[in-house]
């Protein structure tokens, strides 16, 4: 095993959410997800407060460095501690959203098709491992042209229009593509929403959605509230958090 650096830090594109029984690391540059069990999570917490790798097991440190979840530094550089979240009661699949399997009885919107096509094109325009980075960059850019917050009705209509367009898409169209396309569709009308990407445990799963200025998810079931946002872009703050 190669010598490990004495110091390291988590880059800004890495977000972490601690559910006590599992710590989830999300890399928004590559889309990589890494889960740490409590013993390894405790080492992540310790290293975050000191910026040092001395106390971390070499195998764990090597894995995190190789994955780009940590980067070497020349001096101690502590990084933010993980967000803490309470694990919700497992739904066992009984409360999951059926948007992808329910055909909506609305007309297909050309602007929604264009927004979804743009998202798919962005994903295909470069290496797969940087697709998430390209999407979040475009979503962030879209927030700069908005003029007022979208109402709950406007936001829900945009999401449903994109879902309707998704029935004709030859490419994957799931929550990530739907939510990003909804942001672009609303931005074309100078309307802003918050784009959210979050994680829930038991099992660990990811979800993307949009919410209006009052914090309510648009055209989403109550089960979306089980997800802790790890990254939000746009709306009231008009910047990435």
HUCOR-V737847 format. One record per run of one state. SS is the DSSP state (H for helix, E for strand, L for the rest). FROM is the first residue (numbers start at 1). LEN is the number of residues. If there is no record, write none. Layout:
ss=SS from=FROM len=LEN
ss=SS from=FROM len=LEN
This chain:
ss=L from=1 len=6
ss=E from=7 len=3
ss=L from=10 len=4
ss=E from=14 len=5
ss=L from=19 len=4
ss=E from=23 len=5
ss=L from=28 len=5
ss=E from=33 len=4
ss=L from=37 len=1
ss=H from=38 len=13
ss=L from=51 len=1
ss=E from=52 len=1
ss=L from=53 len=5
ss=H from=58 len=9
ss=L from=67 len=4
ss=E from=71 len=3
ss=L from=74 len=9
ss=E from=83 len=2
ss=L from=85 len=14
ss=H from=99 len=3
ss=L from=102 len=8
ss=H from=110 len=15
ss=L from=125 len=3
ss=H from=128 len=18
ss=L from=146 len=2
ss=E from=148 len=2
ss=L from=150 len=2
ss=H from=152 len=15
ss=L from=167 len=8
ss=H from=175 len=13
ss=L from=188 len=3
ss=E from=191 len=2
ss=L from=193 len=1
ss=E from=194 len=7
ss=L from=201 len=4
ss=E from=205 len=7
ss=L from=212 len=5
ss=E from=217 len=1
ss=L from=218 len=4
ss=H from=222 len=5
ss=L from=227 len=1
ss=E from=228 len=7
ss=L from=235 len=5
ss=E from=240 len=1
ss=L from=241 len=1
